[in-house]
Amino acid sequence: MNNEKPSTGEIFEDLDPAPRLLMGPGPVDVYPRVLRALSTPMLGQFDPQFTTYMNQVMALYRQVYRTQNHWTFLVNGTARAGIEACMVSLISPGDRVLVPIFGRFGHLLHEIAARCGAEVVTLETTWGRVFEADELRDAIRQHRPKLVVMVHGDTSTTMAQPLDEVGAICREYDALLYVDATATLGGMPVEVDAWYLDLVSAGLQKCMSGPPGSSPITLNQRAAQVVERRRHIEAGIRADGTVDAAGARIQSNYLDLPMLMDYWSPRRLNHHTEATSMLYAARECARVVLGEGLEQGFARHRTASGALRAGLEAMKLRLYGDPVHRMTNVTGVYIPASVEADKVRGELLTDFGIEIGTSFGQLHGKIWRIGTMGYVCRKANILRCLTALEAVLRRNGFASDAGAAVDAACAVYDVYDDAPA
Ligand SMILES: Cc1ncc(COP(=O)(O)O)c(C=O)c1O
C-alpha cells in the first residue's frame, strides 16, 4: 500500500486489504453470511419490506438478550452510541448515578454520566478483579443512586462482573440498572430478564461477529417510563396538538430514546435515516448466533479460551487476572519481560497475518489481550495463534518447548464434544 502523500486528483487503488486473523479484543472477523447481507440492495426506510425487517430485528434481539422487552432495537453507531443513548436519555442533570469501575470502560461510563450532568459516585476496585455482590449492595445502600451503570465484561482487564444478583439489589433500593454488554453479548450469557437488567446495550464487532457500526439495545418498562417522562418531539415532525412531557429535554437529538422508540414503533415517526446495511448486518448476526444456539455458542467460547489458556501456560506464559472471573472470549497474558511487546505483536501481524491486542492505561506494555470471539473462535484459529506466538517469541529470545502449546490446546479440545470442526 502506498503511504506517500497523494497527489491531487489521485483515485487510489481498489480496496484489497491483506488477509488477517483478528484475535484482538474486537473488531473480529465477520461471519461470511453477514458480509453477504451487507451487500443486499437498499430499501426505502418506510418500505413495508424494510419495516418488516425492523420488526424482525426486534424479535431476533429479544432472543439474543433473553428478554420479553418490547423495546429492543438498534441505535446507529458503534457500541458507544448505544451506551450514550441509554445514559443521556435516562440521566437528567443532578441525578445521582453510581458507577462501579473495574477497568477502562467503567471510566468511560463515569465520563459519560458526568457529561450528562449527573452527580456521580464511583466505586473502584483493583484492575484484574471484579466486585462482590455485597460491596455493590453496601454502596447502593449508602448512596441511594437513581441509576447504577456498569460494564458486564470489561475487555480492558478481561474480567466479567457477575450480574445475577445486582439487578435484584437495585430493585430493593429502587435504583435502575444499566449494563454495557458490548463485549459479552453472544459469547457469554446476558440474561436481561432473569437478572433484572433495566437497560442493556452492546455492539456487533465482538462475539456477534459483525462490523462495528450498530448497537443493539433493550430496555424494560421501568426504564421506558423514565425516558418517556422526557419525551420532546422535534419541531418539524410534530403532529398538531403534540404535548411534550414534563421532564427535562434530552440533551442529544440523535440519541434521544423516546424519538428512536417512535421510529421503531408502528408510528414510524421519521427521526434519522436508518443505517440500512447495518440493519441487514445486525439481523444476519443474530440469525447466525441464534441458529447455532446461544448455549452452544457460549460453550464454544468457553472451550476455545480454555484451550488458548492451556496453550499459553504450556509456553510458560502467565495469565492475567482473577481466574474465577475471566471473560470466556478474551484472555489477558503477561508479556515476558525479556521481549519488546510491540515488536512481537508486529511480527505476528506481518509474518503470520494475526492481530492480537495491546492494552490500555495501567496495563499498557504489561499484558497482551487475545480474543477468541464469534467467527474467530474456532479450533484451527486457536492452534494457528499458538503456533505463531510460540515461533515469534522464540525468534525474540523467549523459547519454550516446541509444540507444547498446541499439544496442551488440543488436549483441551479432546475433552469436549462441543468443539467445532
Ligand atoms: C466493554 C466495552 N464497552 C464499550 C466499548 C466501545 O465500543 P465502540 O468502540 O464500538 O464504541 C468497547 C470496545 O472495545 C468495550 O469493550
The ligand as an SDF file (V2000), in Angstrom:
LIG
                    3D

 16 16  0  0  0  0  0  0  0  0999 V2000
  -16.8680   -3.2010   27.1940 C   0  0  0  0  0  0  0  0  0  0  0  0
  -16.8300   -2.2280   26.0610 C   0  0  0  0  0  0  0  0  0  0  0  0
  -17.6470   -1.1720   26.0760 N   0  0  0  0  0  0  0  0  0  0  0  0
  -17.6550   -0.2750   25.0980 C   0  0  0  0  0  0  0  0  0  0  0  0
  -16.8000   -0.3720   24.0240 C   0  0  0  0  0  0  0  0  0  0  0  0
  -16.8050    0.7210   22.9830 C   0  0  0  0  0  0  0  0  0  0  0  0
  -17.2790    0.2200   21.7870 O   0  0  0  0  0  0  0  0  0  0  0  0
  -17.1830    1.0090   20.4160 P   0  0  0  0  0  0  0  0  0  0  0  0
  -15.7360    1.1720   20.1350 O   0  0  0  0  0  0  0  0  0  0  0  0
  -17.8760    0.0850   19.4590 O   0  0  0  0  0  0  0  0  0  0  0  0
  -17.8910    2.2890   20.5350 O   0  0  0  0  0  0  0  0  0  0  0  0
  -15.9110   -1.4600   23.9560 C   0  0  0  0  0  0  0  0  0  0  0  0
  -14.9700   -1.5820   22.8510 C   0  0  0  0  0  0  0  0  0  0  0  0
  -13.9470   -2.2180   22.9200 O   0  0  0  0  0  0  0  0  0  0  0  0
  -15.9290   -2.4020   25.0090 C   0  0  0  0  0  0  0  0  0  0  0  0
  -15.1130   -3.4640   25.0010 O   0  0  0  0  0  0  0  0  0  0  0  0
  1  2  1  0
  2  3  1  0
  2 15  2  0
  3  4  2  0
  4  5  1  0
  5  6  1  0
  5 12  2  0
  6  7  1  0
  7  8  1  0
  8  9  2  0
  8 10  1  0
  8 11  1  0
 12 13  1  0
 12 15  1  0
 13 14  2  0
 15 16  1  0
M  END
$$$$
